[in-house]
Each structure stands twice: as structure tokens, then as C-alpha cells.
Amino acid sequence: MLASGRKLAEQSKNGYVQNLNPTLAKAILQQEFMEVNGTDGARQAVKENIFNDVDLINVAIEADMSVAEMSAIVDEAHRQHLKVVVHAASAVSIQTAIDAGADSIEHGNGVTDEQLKTMRDKVFFST
């Protein structure tokens, strides 16, 4: 079993957490998610999870997280020799994870054939 700590996510009304029960949303967000705001906030969120001795970094994204923020997460995690898994379902969020160099994409329901080819090429032909 690997521990990932709290999921990193953009706090957005259109984001990953939009379907939470409004009565419980704040408590759930504080317990389950760590908010990412900008590249500095992304790096800080990774560092906070690392402080809690996680085995990997877990990110939940929709179209609301920028490639720059996602790249900052990946860079900071890789600097600490941790892998990054990304919960992404739409083609846009999957592309963000690919472009940032995430190690694993979970769900991936909206993945395109071109994205699958890109992921395959990165795995088999990376240096």
C-alpha cells in the first residue's frame, strides 16, 4: 500500500470537486484535498504532502489546472524522487497531465488515440 496524502486540486466551482454536497463540502475539501494556486502554491502543496511522509503525489484535475501548475507539481515531486498520479477524465485534463510529465493517469475516460500514442512513445522512447 502506498500513501498519497491529500489530493492536490484547483479550487474551482467547475472543477473536480463541484459535485460535493454543499453542506459537507468545506469539511471534505479540508480533509481530502489541498488547494493549488499558481506554480508557487503547487510546489508548496507538494512539500506539505512530503512533510507527511507520502509515497507519491496524487493530483485531481479538470480543465482548471494549468500546465505550468501541473509541471511545478511534477518537478517538485520528482526532485524528491516521488511519482505523480493524476486523476484526469477529459481530453484537456489528460493532455495537461501528459504535457507536465505525470507518471500515471488514472481514469482517462476521455483519452484520445493521439494521447495514447504520445504516452506510449514517452514510456518506450524516453531517455
C-alpha positions in Angstrom: 0.0 0.0 0.0 1.2 3.5 -0.9 0.2 6.6 0.9 -0.5 9.7 -1.1 -1.8 12.2 1.5 -4.3 14.8 0.4 -5.1 15.2 -3.3 -3.8 18.3 -4.9 -6.5 20.2 -6.8 -7.5 23.6 -8.1 -10.4 25.0 -6.1 -12.9 25.9 -8.8 -16.6 25.8 -9.0 -16.3 24.0 -12.3 -13.5 21.7 -11.1 -13.1 18.1 -9.8 -15.0 18.9 -6.5 -18.1 20.5 -8.0 -20.5 17.7 -7.1 -19.9 17.6 -3.4 -22.8 18.1 -1.1 -22.7 21.8 -0.2 -23.4 21.0 3.5 -20.3 18.8 3.7 -18.2 20.4 1.0 -15.9 22.5 3.2 -15.1 19.8 5.7 -14.5 17.3 2.9 -12.3 19.7 1.0 -10.1 20.4 4.0 -9.7 16.7 4.8 -9.3 15.2 1.3 -7.8 18.0 -0.8 -5.0 20.5 -0.8 -5.7 23.6 -2.8 -3.2 24.6 -5.6 -3.0 28.3 -6.6 -0.2 29.1 -9.1 3.1 27.4 -9.5 4.5 28.5 -6.1 1.3 27.1 -4.5 1.7 23.9 -6.4 5.3 23.4 -5.2 4.2 24.3 -1.6 1.4 21.7 -1.7 3.8 19.0 -2.8 6.2 20.0 0.0 3.3 19.9 2.6 2.4 16.3 1.5 6.1 15.3 1.6 6.3 16.6 5.1 3.7 14.0 6.0 5.9 11.2 4.6 3.9 10.3 1.5 4.9 7.7 -1.0 3.5 9.5 -4.1 1.7 12.7 -5.0 -1.9 12.4 -6.0 -3.5 15.2 -8.2 -7.1 15.6 -9.2 -7.5 17.9 -12.2 -10.1 19.0 -14.7 -9.6 21.8 -17.2 -8.9 24.2 -14.4 -5.2 23.4 -13.7 -2.6 24.9 -16.0 0.3 23.0 -17.5 2.6 25.3 -15.5 1.0 24.4 -12.2 1.0 20.7 -13.1 4.6 20.9 -14.2 5.6 22.5 -10.9 3.9 19.7 -9.1 5.7 17.1 -11.2 9.1 18.8 -10.9 8.9 19.2 -7.1 7.8 15.6 -6.7 10.4 14.2 -9.0 13.1 16.3 -7.2 12.1 14.3 -4.1 12.1 11.0 -6.0 8.3 10.7 -5.8 5.9 9.7 -8.6 2.9 11.7 -9.5 -0.5 10.1 -10.3 -3.2 12.3 -11.9 -7.0 11.7 -11.8 -8.0 13.1 -15.2 -11.0 12.2 -17.3 -11.4 14.8 -20.0 -9.1 15.1 -23.0 -8.0 18.6 -21.8 -7.0 17.4 -18.3 -5.3 14.3 -19.7 -3.3 16.5 -22.1 -2.3 18.7 -19.1 -1.0 15.6 -17.3 0.9 14.4 -20.3 2.4 17.8 -21.1 3.6 18.1 -17.4 5.2 14.7 -17.4 2.9 12.9 -14.9 3.9 9.3 -14.2 0.4 7.9 -14.3 -3.1 8.9 -15.4 -6.0 7.5 -13.6 -9.4 7.1 -15.2 -8.6 8.7 -18.5 -12.1 8.2 -19.9 -11.8 10.9 -22.5 -8.4 9.9 -23.8 -7.8 10.3 -27.5 -5.8 7.9 -29.7 -3.2 10.6 -30.2 -2.8 11.0 -26.5 -2.4 7.2 -26.1 0.3 7.2 -28.8 2.1 10.1 -27.1 2.0 8.3 -23.7 3.3 5.1 -25.3 6.1 7.0 -27.0 7.2 8.7 -23.8 7.4 5.4 -22.0 9.2 3.4 -24.6 11.4 6.1 -26.1 12.2 8.4 -23.2 15.9 8.9 -22.3 
